[in-house]
């Protein structure tokens, strides 16, 4: 059986640590906004926007983000 051709990943995964000590792993951020002089800093803005959307839908506020790092 033939294998599927390899696909480039369109996302980079990040682990997010919040001020309350909780952690969320494998948060997806589009690869095309990363890099350049800002490095991974644009990922924080994307994750904060995702958190706002989650908070609106759930009706519960999200904790503030303490740190963002690439998943290994």
N, C-alpha and C positions, 0 to 999 in steps of 0.2 A: 504494500500500500504506500502510495506516495505521501510524503510529508508536506505540510503546508509551508510555503516560503516564509522565512523569518520576517516578522513585522517590526518596524521600529516603534518603540514605545512613545506615545504622544504625551505621556504624563510622567512626572517625577513624584515619588512618594515621600511624605514627610511625617515625622513623629512630632506631636504638639504636646507640650507640657504647660499646664495651666497653673495659676497662682494658688489654687486650692490643693495642688498636689496631684490632681488627676491627669491622666495621659490618654491621648487618642493616637492610635498608630495608623499608618498607611493612608494619610490624607492625600488625595490626588490634586496636583497642581499642573496646569498645562506647561509643557516643556518650553514652548516658544516665548514665554514671558521671562524666563530665567536666563542668567548669564549676563554678559556685559559688565559694566563697571559696578552695578549694584549687586551682582552675585545672586544669592538666594533671598535677598531682602524683599523682592516683590512677592515671594511666596507668602509672606506674613499677611500682606494686604488681601490676597486671594482667600486665605484661610479665615481671616477675620470676616470677610464678606460671606463666606459659607456659614460661619458661626451665627452671623446676624440672621440669615435665612432660616437656619435650624431653630434659633430662638423664637422667631416669629411664628413658625409653624407649631412648635411645641408649647409656646406660652410660658416658657421658663428661660430666664436670662442665663447666658453662658458666662463662665468665669473669664477673667482677663488672661491673655496668653503671656506666659512667662518666657518660654523658649520654643524655637522651631529648629529642628535639625533633620537632615535627610535620613530616611530609613535605610538601614543596612541590610 
